C-alpha cells in the first residue's frame, strides 16, 4: 500500500508541492509492526515534472529524454538501520543512467523499527547538498554539485509506501505524521 501527496494523474493533491529551488525540509514519524529484514518501508520524494508527458527534460535533449532527482528519506531492509539516497536519473526510459549517493550511517545500525523514529531530509539548493536526519540527529550529507540545476525548477511531492524485498512477509507500517517546510510555501 502507499500514499502520495500528488494525484495519480500527476497533478497537485490537497497539499502544496515543494519547489526545490526554494529548499525544503521534510520529516516522517514512522514505525513498523516488527523488525523483519524483508520489510521495505519507504518514505521519499519525487518531482511532479517526472510524469507521462516528460516535463523533466532539458531543451536540446533527445526526444523522450528525462532528468530528475529522487530523494529517499528512508528505506528499510537494505541494512540494519537507516538508508537514504539521493539519486539523479537521466536518459530515456527504460535506459536511464543512475547516479546515486547513498547514506547508510552506521550510527543507526541496530535500529528497532517497532519504535517510532523521525526520519528527515533537507534539500539546500544554494549549498548544493542533501542532509539526512534520524530522531533529530544529522546522520549524513550528499553533494548535489554534479546534478544539473534543472532539478531546482522541479516541484516535489511526498510518498509513503511499504513493500517487501522478496519474501512477502506481511507487516504494518505506521505513520504518526509527516511534515514539510519550505520558504516557497
C-alpha positions in Angstrom: 0.0 0.0 0.0 1.0 3.6 -0.4 0.0 7.2 0.0 1.2 10.1 -2.2 0.6 13.9 -1.9 0.0 14.2 -5.6 -2.8 12.6 -7.7 -2.4 9.6 -9.9 -2.7 12.0 -12.9 0.5 13.9 -11.8 -1.4 16.9 -10.6 -1.1 18.6 -7.2 -3.1 16.9 -4.4 -4.6 18.7 -1.4 -1.1 19.6 -0.1 1.2 22.1 -1.7 4.2 21.0 -3.8 7.7 21.8 -2.6 9.8 23.9 -5.0 13.3 22.6 -5.0 14.8 26.0 -5.8 13.5 27.4 -2.5 14.9 24.5 -0.5 12.9 22.4 1.9 12.8 20.1 4.9 10.5 17.0 5.3 10.1 14.6 8.1 8.1 11.4 8.7 7.3 9.8 12.1 7.2 6.1 11.3 7.3 2.6 12.9 6.6 -1.0 11.9 4.8 -3.9 13.4 8.0 -6.0 13.6 11.7 -5.9 12.6 11.8 -8.5 9.7 14.7 -7.6 7.4 12.5 -8.4 4.4 10.3 -5.3 5.1 10.9 -2.4 2.8 9.2 0.7 4.2 9.9 3.8 2.2 9.3 7.5 2.7 10.6 9.6 -0.2 10.1 12.5 -2.6 9.7 12.7 -6.4 9.3 15.7 -8.7 5.9 16.3 -10.2 7.7 17.0 -13.5 8.6 13.4 -13.8 5.4 12.5 -15.5 4.0 10.7 -18.5 4.4 13.9 -20.6 8.2 14.0 -19.8 8.2 17.5 -18.3 11.6 16.7 -16.8 13.8 17.3 -19.8 16.4 19.9 -20.8 15.9 21.7 -24.1 18.3 20.2 -26.7 18.0 16.7 -25.1 16.9 13.8 -27.4 13.1 13.3 -27.7 11.7 11.4 -24.7 14.8 12.1 -22.6 14.3 12.9 -18.9 16.3 14.3 -16.0 15.1 14.1 -12.4 16.3 13.7 -8.8 14.7 11.2 -6.5 15.2 11.8 -2.7 14.8 8.8 -0.5 14.3 9.9 3.1 14.4 6.4 4.5 14.1 2.9 3.0 14.2 -0.2 5.3 15.7 -3.6 4.8 18.9 -2.5 3.0 20.9 -2.6 6.2 20.1 -2.9 9.9 19.4 0.8 10.3 18.6 3.9 8.2 19.1 4.0 4.4 18.7 7.2 2.5 19.7 8.1 -1.1 19.9 11.0 -3.5 19.5 9.5 -7.0 19.9 11.6 -10.2 18.3 9.8 -13.2 18.9 10.8 -16.8 18.1 9.3 -20.2 15.2 7.7 -21.9 13.0 5.0 -20.2 13.9 2.2 -19.7 17.6 3.0 -20.3 18.1 5.6 -17.5 21.6 6.3 -16.2 21.6 6.2 -12.4 23.9 8.4 -10.3 23.4 7.5 -6.6 24.8 8.9 -3.4 23.6 6.7 -0.6 23.6 7.3 3.1 23.9 4.3 5.4 25.0 5.7 8.8 26.5 3.0 11.0 25.3 5.0 14.0 21.7 3.9 13.2 22.6 0.1 12.8 20.6 -2.0 15.2 17.6 0.3 14.9 14.4 -1.1 16.4 11.9 -0.3 13.8 9.0 -1.2 16.1 9.7 2.0 17.9 8.7 5.4 16.4 11.6 7.2 14.6 11.6 10.6 13.0 13.2 10.4 9.5 14.1 13.8 8.0 15.7 15.2 4.8 16.7 18.7 3.9 17.5 19.9 0.5 19.6 23.1 0.2 19.9 24.2 -3.4 22.3 27.1 -2.6 24.6 24.9 -0.6 24.2 22.1 -3.1 23.6 19.4 -0.6 21.1 16.9 0.8 21.2 16.2 4.6 19.5 13.2 6.3 18.2 13.3 9.9 17.2 10.5 12.2 15.5 11.4 15.5 16.8 15.0 15.2 20.4 14.0 14.6 22.2 14.8 11.4 23.3 11.4 10.1 24.9 12.4 6.8 25.1 14.6 3.7 25.4 14.2 -0.1 26.6 16.8 -2.6 24.4 17.8 -5.5 27.2 19.6 -7.2 27.2 17.2 -10.2 23.4 17.4 -10.5 22.2 19.7 -13.3 20.4 22.8 -12.0 17.2 21.8 -13.8 16.2 19.9 -10.7 15.8 23.2 -8.9 12.8 24.1 -11.1 11.1 20.9 -10.1 8.2 20.6 -7.6 8.4 17.7 -5.1 5.6 15.6 -3.6 5.8 13.1 -0.7 5.4 9.3 -1.0 4.9 6.8 1.8 4.7 3.1 1.0 5.6 -0.4 2.2 6.8 -3.3 0.1 9.0 -6.3 0.7 12.4 -7.1 -0.7 11.5 -10.6 -1.8 9.8 -12.9 0.7 6.5 -11.1 1.0 6.3 -11.2 4.8 3.2 -9.2 5.8 3.6 -6.2 8.2 2.1 -2.9 9.1 3.7 0.4 8.6 2.5 3.3 10.8 2.9 7.0 10.1 2.1 9.2 13.0 2.6 12.3 11.0 4.5 13.8 8.1 5.5 17.5 7.7 7.2 19.7 5.1 8.6 23.1 5.4 9.7 25.4 2.5 10.4 29.1 2.1 8.2 29.0 -1.0 5.0 27.6 0.7 
